[in-house]
């Protein structure tokens, strides 16, 4: 690996982690003329366990970054198909002035590299195979850089530890949140956590125009077999593959006492044979990942460190989405940092940086509070059974629910459901 010079080890901002959160922050910083160093422990292309689905909320951010979503490789969808209690309901994405009317699917193997290279073309300095080992603190305990070391393609040490310096560091290091933990920011136990299990299958369902969500998982004929914990999804990638998976919340009694991969296989074994969700059509491994939800790590700014994405628990408790909030928070962090760096070091800059946490609470605090309540409710199997049985036949109610769960509303000129959802989010406390 090429040895870096002292100048190359300094930047205006260091971004740790080049997933969607880090790529978004780096792109917007570089586009504003900020010297940003983007450190990524892996080498692209690299995989991440995820559903790969992008709702219109995420699509809006991709368009704002200038990503060409009309290029080959993007699978476009027109809404959500919900399956449960003997019903199949297709709900188009809502028509809104603030969001596009379509969603996308793209594997994280491809999406993350697209975004990281996009940030690099904007001017970010991307260093791959560089694992950050901890923050560097000044005498006042403020973060002024990070230590990192080069690693090989298997993550093994491949060189000496190096110090990288910057007056601001943005932690986008995922659920491990190594930088946050080093500063004593532990996970809040009263916030929901989820687990996602994902597999890829070669299937004729790869070009489905709908993202599909299963509210009930049965290990046999529905209603005449065992109802298993969690919810499922089938998202077509348009390239011969579908991303098929399930999620379960820690509000479920089965959270720590279930073999998730076994649940996934038992569910899929009883899907139609022609869908090809069988071992012989499995591509790659079955993977799992934790979903840190509802701002489970705060504050999102302290002592020169901003948290973005999974490191700050920015997964939506309503539906397990994380990419859209990672992209949005990365953009917000970049805007705050650009303004802060225009100020001299000292109290004024610090106050400006602290505005990031305030902006996050204003944008998502009340909504995520509602989501935490929802997560507790759906952990109760009796509630889920009744909600599925009596809710799905009511299309108007389900359209409202789709807007609520996907956080898709117009802020001012929306319809009645938009105004209700926005009002609920405003009055809910941003704890």
CORVEN-V972131 format. One record per helix or strand. SS is the DSSP state (H for helix, E for strand). FROM is the first residue (numbers start at 1). LEN is the number of residues. If there is no record, write none. Layout:
ss=SS from=FROM len=LEN
ss=SS from=FROM len=LEN
This chain:
ss=E from=10 len=1
ss=E from=13 len=4
ss=H from=20 len=12
ss=E from=36 len=4
ss=E from=53 len=2
ss=H from=56 len=9
ss=E from=75 len=3
ss=E from=79 len=6
ss=E from=87 len=6
ss=E from=103 len=3
ss=H from=108 len=15
ss=E from=125 len=3
ss=E from=130 len=8
ss=E from=143 len=9
ss=E from=157 len=9
ss=E from=168 len=4
ss=H from=174 len=3
ss=H from=178 len=5
ss=E from=193 len=10
ss=H from=204 len=4
ss=E from=211 len=4
ss=E from=217 len=2
ss=E from=227 len=2
ss=E from=231 len=6
ss=E from=241 len=9
ss=H from=260 len=9
ss=H from=273 len=3
ss=H from=279 len=3
ss=E from=282 len=12
ss=E from=301 len=2
ss=E from=305 len=3
ss=H from=309 len=4
ss=E from=315 len=1
ss=H from=323 len=19
ss=H from=347 len=32
ss=H from=381 len=11
ss=H from=395 len=12
ss=H from=416 len=12
